[in-house]
Amino acid sequence: MSEFLPFIMFAAVFVLLLVGYPVALTLGGVSVVFGLFTFGPDFFALLPMRLWGTMTNYVLMAVPLFIFMGVMLEKSGIAEKLLETMGLLFGRFRGGLALSVIIVGALLAASTGIVGATVVTMGLMSLPAMLKRGYQPELATGTIAASGTLGQIIPPSIVLVLLGSILNVSVGDMFIGAMIPGVLLVTAYVLYIIVMSVLQPSSMPSIPADELTAFARNRPWKTILEAFVIPLLLVLAVLGSIFAGIASPTEAAAIGAFGAMLLTLFQRKLSMSVLRSVMKETTYLTSMVFIILAGASAFSLVFRGMHGDRILADLITQANFQPELFLAIVMIGVFIAGFFIDFIEIIFIIVPVVAPVFSAFGVDLLWIGVLLAMNLQASFLTPPFGFSLFYLKGVSPREVTTGHLYRGIIPFIVIQLVMLVMIILFPEIVTWLPEQLTGR
């Protein structure tokens, strides 16, 4: 009977989450019940040490710093300036606005990594403009939602920080390994828009000539430099310091947080009220992540204390599972779980369970981490609980329906799945750059 306890606990967590109980309380509460049943009162002597180890994890200090950086940049107005400038730069082409949304989404991902803020900002700025110029609602909403979630895979990504911590992989290596997949995903989005502009030109008209002429008269190069140089400087400061080996990811996050404050000051948007608002939102988001992390730490302690990881590995070995088959099962399971639960829940519940099995198979955990990040990105887009779709629907005009959002996101989910298969078939997409830069 004891060998089934870890899986009963795992099932209990999933059932309670689907019923609607809060994630952190579910993880913590179920873990306490099963921990007492397994270890007795001694469990309460083990748990504080485990939580203290999590709270003092140096790598996880990057989470509040990256959140602060993203929220501060949201207040700076940089995103709005980028969107306006990119829209006019690409406006002469069919699909130019859609292309600008994708590129701006990639730039914001590399400088903020906050998905909700990016989707809301681009939805408020771009969606009315795209609909006004005759863009098909499905194409417009799909492009904005997919581009807004690029912060999940393009560094500095909080998802990569959390995955690196759980998989015990260097966060710097995770950032480097995710660079090429992120660039390829952006390229695939751009190619999709170009192809659709040829196949369905009526779905994405170009910007009228009079608007482009007016933009060209008003010192466009000054506007372009201001719009691009500022976020690029921050990206270079954060990612460049990591890739060059000058700073650890946590130190680079501190650089990014300070740099975001300087850029907001340069934009003349920094004030005590803005700083107070940013700190309040950062505290709220950080507390949410860490209270879930505390519950997940308790869950992991009990699961491993009941030898759940060893039992699972033995079951897979006895079933003669090949690493490829186990990987396929995990990827399909994570993708399906993304329809119903949040990416943080998946990271803290599923990943600690499967990571020891991948280690036993001798699989490169850096490769697994980037695969999981790419897979988890789809969880923001898949109905019925795709958070990017919720964010976008909340700021959409009334004529944009939920059906438009669901139909519009399908091609981008397909693109992500194709990219996922490519990374599985060609692991070098992930591993080549870290090998070149770090010699791992």
C-alpha positions in Angstrom: 0.0 0.0 0.0 2.8 2.4 0.9 4.1 2.3 -2.7 0.9 3.8 -3.9 0.8 6.7 -1.4 3.0 9.1 -3.5 0.6 8.7 -6.5 -2.5 9.0 -4.3 -1.0 12.3 -3.0 -0.2 13.4 -6.6 -3.8 12.6 -7.7 -5.3 14.4 -4.6 -3.4 17.6 -5.5 -4.7 17.5 -9.1 -8.3 16.8 -8.1 -8.3 19.7 -5.6 -6.8 22.1 -8.1 -9.4 21.2 -10.7 -12.2 21.7 -8.1 -10.8 25.2 -7.6 -8.8 25.3 -4.4 -5.9 27.8 -4.3 -2.6 26.3 -5.5 -0.4 27.1 -2.6 -2.9 26.0 0.0 -3.6 22.8 -1.9 0.1 21.9 -2.2 0.9 22.8 1.4 -2.3 21.3 2.9 -2.1 17.9 1.1 1.6 17.7 1.9 1.0 18.3 5.6 -1.7 15.6 5.8 0.4 13.0 3.9 3.6 14.1 5.7 2.0 13.5 9.1 0.7 10.2 8.0 4.1 9.1 6.7 6.6 10.7 9.1 4.5 11.5 12.2 5.2 14.7 14.3 8.8 14.7 13.1 7.5 16.1 9.8 7.2 19.5 11.5 10.9 19.4 12.3 11.9 18.6 8.7 9.6 21.1 6.9 11.0 24.4 8.3 14.5 23.4 7.2 13.3 22.7 3.7 11.4 26.0 3.5 14.4 27.9 4.8 16.6 26.4 2.2 14.2 27.5 -0.5 13.8 31.0 0.8 17.6 31.5 1.0 18.2 30.2 -2.5 20.5 32.8 -4.2 19.3 32.0 -7.7 15.6 32.6 -6.8 16.5 36.2 -5.7 16.4 36.9 -9.5 12.6 36.4 -9.5 11.6 39.7 -7.6 14.3 41.6 -9.4 13.2 40.6 -12.9 9.5 41.3 -11.9 10.5 44.7 -10.7 12.3 45.4 -14.0 9.3 44.3 -16.0 6.8 46.3 -14.1 9.0 49.4 -14.0 9.4 49.2 -17.8 5.6 48.9 -18.2 5.3 52.2 -16.4 8.0 53.9 -18.5 6.0 54.1 -21.7 8.7 52.4 -23.8 6.3 49.7 -25.0 3.9 52.3 -26.5 6.7 54.2 -28.2 8.0 50.9 -29.7 4.7 49.8 -31.0 3.9 53.2 -32.6 7.3 53.4 -34.3 7.4 49.8 -35.5 3.9 50.1 -36.9 4.8 53.1 -39.0 8.1 51.5 -40.1 6.4 48.4 -41.4 3.2 50.1 -42.4 3.9 50.2 -46.1 3.8 46.4 -46.2 0.8 44.2 -46.0 0.7 42.7 -42.6 3.2 45.4 -41.4 1.3 46.1 -38.2 1.2 42.4 -37.4 5.0 42.1 -38.1 5.6 45.1 -35.8 3.6 43.5 -33.0 5.7 40.3 -33.2 9.0 42.2 -33.2 7.9 44.4 -30.4 6.7 41.4 -28.4 10.2 39.8 -28.9 11.9 43.0 -27.7 9.6 43.4 -24.7 10.2 39.7 -23.9 13.9 40.3 -23.9 13.6 43.3 -21.6 10.7 42.5 -19.3 9.5 38.9 -19.4 6.1 39.8 -17.8 3.5 38.2 -20.0 0.4 39.8 -18.6 1.8 43.3 -18.9 3.0 42.7 -22.4 -0.3 41.3 -23.7 -2.4 44.0 -22.0 -0.1 46.8 -23.3 -0.1 45.5 -26.9 -3.8 44.8 -26.8 -4.6 48.3 -25.7 -2.2 49.9 -28.3 -2.4 47.6 -31.3 -5.7 45.8 -31.4 -7.9 48.9 -32.0 -5.5 50.1 -34.7 -5.4 46.8 -36.4 -9.2 46.4 -36.4 -9.6 50.0 -37.6 -7.4 49.3 -40.6 -9.4 46.2 -41.6 -7.4 43.4 -40.1 -9.2 40.1 -39.6 -10.1 39.9 -35.9 -8.8 36.3 -35.6 -5.4 37.3 -37.1 -5.1 40.4 -35.0 -5.9 38.8 -31.7 -3.9 35.6 -32.4 -0.8 37.7 -33.3 -1.0 39.9 -30.2 -1.7 37.0 -27.8 1.1 34.8 -29.2 3.7 37.7 -29.3 2.8 38.7 -25.8 3.8 35.2 -24.5 7.3 35.2 -26.0 8.6 36.3 -22.6 8.1 32.7 -21.5 10.9 31.4 -23.7 13.1 34.5 -24.5 15.5 35.3 -21.7 15.3 36.8 -19.1 12.4 34.6 -18.4 11.1 33.8 -14.9 10.0 30.4 -16.2 13.6 29.6 -17.1 14.7 30.8 -13.7 12.3 28.5 -11.9 13.0 25.6 -14.2 16.7 26.0 -13.8 16.3 26.0 -10.0 14.2 22.9 -9.9 16.2 21.0 -12.5 19.5 22.1 -10.8 20.7 23.5 -14.0 22.6 26.9 -14.2 20.1 29.6 -15.0 22.8 31.3 -17.2 23.0 28.1 -19.3 19.2 28.0 -19.4 19.2 31.6 -20.8 21.8 30.8 -23.4 20.2 27.6 -24.4 16.8 29.3 -24.9 18.2 32.0 -27.2 18.2 30.1 -30.5 14.8 28.4 -29.9 13.3 31.9 -29.0 14.8 33.5 -32.2 13.5 30.6 -34.3 10.0 30.9 -32.8 9.9 34.6 -33.6 11.1 33.9 -37.1 8.4 31.3 -37.6 5.7 33.8 -36.5 7.1 36.4 -39.0 7.1 33.8 -41.8 3.5 32.9 -41.0 2.4 36.5 -41.3 4.3 37.0 -44.6 2.7 33.8 -46.0 -0.8 34.9 -44.9 -0.2 38.3 -46.4 0.3 36.6 -49.8 -2.5 34.0 -49.4 -5.1 36.3 -47.8 -4.1 39.9 -48.5 -7.5 41.3 -47.6 -7.0 40.1 -44.0 -4.1 42.5 -43.4 -4.1 45.8 -45.3 -1.2 48.3 -45.3 -1.3 51.7 -43.5 -2.6 54.6 -45.6 0.1 56.6 -47.5 -0.8 59.9 -45.8 0.0 58.6 -42.3 3.4 57.3 -43.6 4.2 60.6 -45.2 3.4 62.5 -42.0 5.7 60.2 -40.1 8.5 60.7 -42.6 8.3 64.5 -42.2 8.7 64.5 -38.4 12.4 63.5 -37.9 11.7 59.7 -38.0 15.3 58.7 -37.3 15.3 60.5 -33.9 12.0 58.7 -33.0 13.4 55.3 -34.2 16.6 55.7 -32.2 14.8 56.7 -29.0 12.3 53.8 -29.4 14.9 51.1 -30.1 18.1 52.1 -28.4 16.6 52.4 -24.9 15.2 48.8 -24.6 18.2 47.4 -26.5 20.6 48.9 -24.0 18.8 47.2 -21.2 18.8 43.9 -23.0 22.5 44.2 -23.6 23.1 45.1 -20.0 21.2 42.1 -18.6 21.9 39.3 -21.1 25.3 40.6 -22.2 26.6 40.6 -18.7 25.4 37.0 -18.2 26.7 35.7 -21.6 30.1 37.5 -21.1 30.5 35.9 -17.7 30.6 39.3 -16.0 27.6 38.7 -13.8 25.5 35.8 -12.5 21.7 35.8 -13.5 20.9 37.2 -10.0 23.4 40.0 -10.4 22.2 40.7 -13.9 18.6 40.9 -12.6 19.8 43.6 -10.2 21.5 45.5 -13.0 18.2 45.2 -15.0 16.1 46.5 -12.1 18.4 49.5 -11.6 18.6 50.1 -15.4 14.8 50.0 -15.7 14.6 52.8 -13.1 17.2 54.9 -15.0 15.3 54.4 -18.3 12.0 55.4 -16.6 13.7 58.5 -15.2 15.1 59.3 -18.7 11.5 59.1 -20.0 10.5 61.5 -17.3 8.0 59.0 -15.9 9.7 58.2 -12.6 7.9 59.6 -9.5 7.2 58.5 -5.9 3.7 57.4 -6.9 5.1 55.3 -9.8 7.8 53.8 -7.6 5.3 53.0 -4.9 3.0 51.3 -7.5 5.8 49.3 -9.0 7.0 48.1 -5.6 3.5 47.2 -4.5 2.9 45.1 -7.7 6.3 43.5 -7.4 5.6 42.5 -3.8 2.3 41.0 -4.8 3.6 39.0 -7.7 6.7 37.8 -5.8 4.6 36.8 -2.8 2.3 34.8 -5.1 5.3 32.9 -6.7 7.0 32.2 -3.4 4.0 31.0 -1.5 3.4 28.5 -4.3 7.1 27.6 -4.1 6.8 27.0 -0.4 3.8 24.6 -0.9 5.7 22.9 -3.8 8.8 22.5 -1.5 6.6 20.7 1.1 5.1 18.6 -1.7 8.5 17.6 -3.0 9.8 16.8 0.5 6.9 14.4 1.2 6.9 12.9 -2.3 10.6 12.1 -2.1 10.3 11.1 1.6 7.8 8.4 0.5 10.4 7.4 -2.2 8.0 8.5 -4.9 10.8 9.4 -7.3 12.5 6.0 -6.8 9.2 4.1 -7.2 8.4 6.0 -10.4 11.8 5.3 -11.8 11.5 1.6 -10.9 8.1 1.4 -12.5 9.5 2.9 -15.7 12.5 0.7 -15.7 10.4 -2.4 -15.2 8.1 -1.4 -18.0 11.1 -1.1 -20.3 10.2 2.5 -21.2 12.7 4.0 -23.5 13.8 7.6 -22.8 12.1 8.7 -26.0 8.8 7.2 -25.0 9.0 8.7 -21.5 9.8 12.1 -23.0 6.8 11.9 -25.3 4.5 11.0 -22.4 5.8 13.9 -20.3 5.5 16.4 -23.1 2.0 15.3 -24.0 1.0 15.3 -20.3 2.4 18.9 -19.8 0.7 20.1 -22.9 -2.7 18.7 -21.8 -2.2 20.0 -18.3 -1.7 23.4 -19.7 -5.3 23.5 -20.8 -6.5 23.4 -17.2 -3.8 24.6 -14.8 -1.2 27.4 -14.7 2.4 27.1 -15.8 3.7 27.7 -12.2 1.6 24.8 -10.9 3.0 22.5 -13.7 6.6 23.6 -12.9 6.2 22.9 -9.2 4.1 19.7 -9.3 5.2 17.8 -12.4 8.8 18.8 -13.0 10.2 17.7 -9.6 8.5 14.3 -10.1 9.9 13.6 -13.6 13.4 15.3 -13.3 15.0 12.3 -11.3 13.7 9.9 -14.0 15.3 12.0 -16.8 18.5 12.1 -14.7 18.5 8.3 -14.4 18.1 8.0 -18.1 21.2 10.3 -18.6 19.2 12.9 -20.5 20.6 16.5 -20.7 18.5 18.5 -18.2 19.3 21.7 -20.0 17.6 20.4 -23.1 14.7 19.1 -21.0 14.3 22.5 -19.4 14.1 24.5 -22.7 11.7 21.8 -24.0 9.5 22.3 -21.0 9.7 26.1 -21.3 8.6 25.9 -24.9 5.8 23.5 -24.0 4.7 25.7 -21.0 4.5 28.7 -23.3 1.5 27.0 -25.0 -0.3 26.9 -21.7 -0.8 30.6 -21.9 -2.6 30.2 -25.2 -4.6 27.0 -25.0 -8.3 27.3 -24.2 -10.2 27.2 -21.9 -7.8 28.7 -19.3 -5.2 30.4 -21.5 -4.2 33.4 -19.4 -3.0 35.5 -22.4 -6.5 35.0 -23.9 -8.1 36.3 -20.7 -5.7 39.3 -20.6 -6.5 40.2 -24.2 -10.2 39.7 -23.9 -10.3 42.0 -20.9 -8.9 44.9 -23.0 -10.6 44.1 -26.4 -13.4 46.1 -28.0 -16.9 44.6 -27.7 -17.0 43.4 -31.3 -14.1 41.0 -30.5 -15.6 37.7 -29.3 -14.1 34.8 -27.4 -14.6 32.8 -30.6 -12.3 35.2 -32.5 -9.6 34.7 -29.8 -9.9 30.9 -29.8 -9.8 30.6 -33.6 -7.0 33.2 -34.0 -4.6 31.4 -31.7 -4.8 28.0 -33.3 -2.1 28.6 -36.0 0.3 30.0 -33.4 -0.2 26.9 -31.2 0.5 24.7 -34.2 3.7 26.7 -34.9 4.8 26.2 -31.2 4.2 22.5 -31.5 6.2 22.3 -34.7 9.1 24.1 -32.9 8.8 21.7 -30.0 9.1 18.7 -32.3 12.1 20.4 -34.0 13.9 20.8 -30.7 13.2 17.2 -29.8 14.6 16.0 -33.2 17.5 18.4 -33.1 18.8 18.9 -29.5 21.7 20.9 -30.9 19.3 23.9 -31.3 19.4 24.1 -27.5 22.9 22.7 -26.6 25.1 24.2 -29.4 25.3 27.8 -28.1 25.9 26.9 -24.4 28.7 24.6 -25.6 30.3 27.4 -27.6 30.0 30.1 -24.9 30.5 28.1 -21.7 32.2 24.9 -22.9 29.7 22.8 -20.9 
